[in-house]
Amino acid sequence: MTDIDESVWRVLQLKERLGLFDDPYRRGAAAESSGALIERRRIARNIAARAIVLLRNQASVLPLIPAPRRLAVIGPLADAAGEMGGPWAVAGDLAANISVLAGLGIALPDSQLLHAPGVAIDSQDTSGIAAALGLCEQAQAILLCLGKRPR
């Protein structure tokens, strides 16, 4: 308990120094400059690249270099830009989100992206699975985008 109390005390001291007790929402009160947004996105991409964990990179599939000619991007979150904000979506600008599919289109311009959601994010409908499997059979690599609705 002493360690926890000390940790909480340090967090509270930092919040006090930052003025968060006086004005907890000040950071979101004014729009950020486009340069700040670009820098924030660069930092987020760097952190995301370093945070990705593979359970197993069987047959050295990753990284996708050279890029596959045909990449199947499967799953309900593949083309769901609005879901990319995660549980913090209420604090962000959903219009600025980029879906996995759109990001891959930019990153892999010479690859043919084959997309099918397979299933919906929040329903029991499995009627799209056959179409998704069909695309997987045509692809050299498959990226599966699964998860749950953050909101």
C-alpha positions in Angstrom: 0.0 0.0 0.0 2.9 2.3 0.7 4.2 1.9 -2.9 0.7 2.6 -4.3 0.2 5.6 -2.1 3.6 7.0 -3.2 2.8 6.4 -6.9 -0.6 8.1 -6.6 1.0 11.0 -4.7 3.5 11.5 -7.6 0.7 11.5 -10.2 -1.4 14.0 -8.1 1.7 16.3 -7.8 2.2 16.2 -11.5 -1.5 17.0 -12.2 -1.2 19.9 -9.8 1.9 21.3 -11.6 0.2 21.0 -14.9 -2.8 22.9 -13.6 -5.2 20.1 -14.3 -7.2 20.6 -11.1 -7.9 24.2 -12.0 -8.8 23.6 -15.7 -8.9 19.8 -16.5 -10.0 20.4 -20.1 -7.7 23.1 -21.1 -5.7 21.0 -23.6 -8.8 20.4 -25.7 -10.2 24.0 -25.5 -8.3 25.3 -28.6 -7.7 23.6 -31.9 -4.2 22.4 -32.5 -2.2 23.7 -35.4 -1.8 21.4 -38.4 1.9 21.1 -37.7 1.1 19.9 -34.2 -1.4 17.3 -35.5 1.2 16.1 -38.1 3.8 15.7 -35.3 1.3 13.9 -33.0 0.4 11.5 -35.8 4.2 10.8 -36.5 4.8 10.1 -32.8 1.7 7.8 -32.7 2.9 5.8 -35.7 6.3 5.4 -34.2 4.9 4.2 -30.9 2.5 1.9 -32.7 5.3 0.4 -34.8 7.3 -0.3 -31.6 4.4 -1.7 -29.7 3.2 -4.3 -32.1 3.8 -7.7 -30.7 3.8 -10.9 -32.8 3.0 -14.1 -31.0 4.9 -16.0 -33.8 6.4 -14.8 -37.0 6.2 -18.1 -38.7 8.2 -18.4 -41.9 9.3 -14.8 -41.5 6.1 -13.5 -43.0 6.7 -10.0 -41.6 7.7 -7.4 -42.5 5.8 -7.5 -45.8 8.9 -6.7 -47.9 8.6 -6.9 -50.8 4.9 -5.9 -50.6 2.6 -8.7 -51.7 1.0 -8.3 -55.1 -2.4 -9.2 -53.7 -3.1 -8.6 -50.0 -6.4 -9.7 -48.5 -7.6 -7.3 -45.8 -10.3 -9.1 -43.9 -12.4 -8.2 -40.9 -15.0 -5.8 -39.8 -12.4 -3.2 -38.6 -10.5 -3.2 -41.9 -12.5 -0.3 -43.4 -13.9 1.3 -40.2 -12.1 4.6 -39.9 -14.6 5.7 -37.3 -13.5 2.9 -35.0 -9.8 3.8 -35.1 -10.1 6.3 -32.3 -10.6 3.4 -29.8 -12.1 4.2 -26.5 -10.8 7.8 -26.7 -13.0 8.6 -29.8 -15.0 11.1 -27.9 -11.9 13.2 -27.4 -10.8 13.2 -31.0 -11.8 14.3 -34.5 -13.2 11.1 -36.1 -13.0 12.8 -39.5 -9.2 12.7 -39.2 -9.1 8.9 -38.7 -7.8 6.6 -41.4 -8.9 3.1 -41.8 -6.5 0.2 -42.0 -7.5 -0.4 -45.6 -7.0 3.3 -46.6 -3.6 3.4 -44.8 -2.5 0.2 -46.6 -3.6 1.7 -49.9 -1.2 4.6 -49.2 1.6 2.5 -47.9 1.4 -0.2 -50.5 0.4 1.6 -53.8 1.6 -1.3 -55.9 -0.4 -4.0 -54.1 -3.9 -5.0 -55.0 -5.9 -4.8 -51.8 -8.7 -7.4 -51.6 -11.3 -6.5 -48.9 -14.2 -8.2 -47.3 -15.5 -7.6 -43.8 -16.6 -11.2 -43.3 -18.7 -10.4 -40.3 -20.1 -7.2 -38.8 -18.6 -5.6 -35.8 -21.7 -5.9 -33.6 -23.9 -8.6 -35.0 -24.2 -12.4 -35.3 -24.4 -12.3 -39.2 -21.8 -14.7 -40.6 -23.1 -14.6 -44.2 -20.0 -12.7 -45.4 -17.4 -15.3 -44.3 -17.5 -17.3 -47.5 -16.7 -14.1 -49.6 -13.9 -13.3 -47.2 -12.5 -16.8 -47.5 -12.7 -16.6 -51.3 -10.5 -13.4 -51.2 -8.0 -15.1 -48.9 -7.6 -17.9 -51.5 -6.6 -15.3 -54.1 -4.1 -13.5 -51.9 -0.4 -13.9 -51.2 -0.9 -12.5 -47.7 -3.8 -11.9 -45.4 -4.3 -9.2 -42.8 -7.1 -9.9 -40.3 -8.6 -6.8 -38.6 -10.7 -7.9 -35.7 -11.8 -6.3 -32.4 -14.8 -4.9 -30.7 -16.6 -1.7 -31.0 -15.0 0.8 -28.6 -18.1 2.8 -27.9 
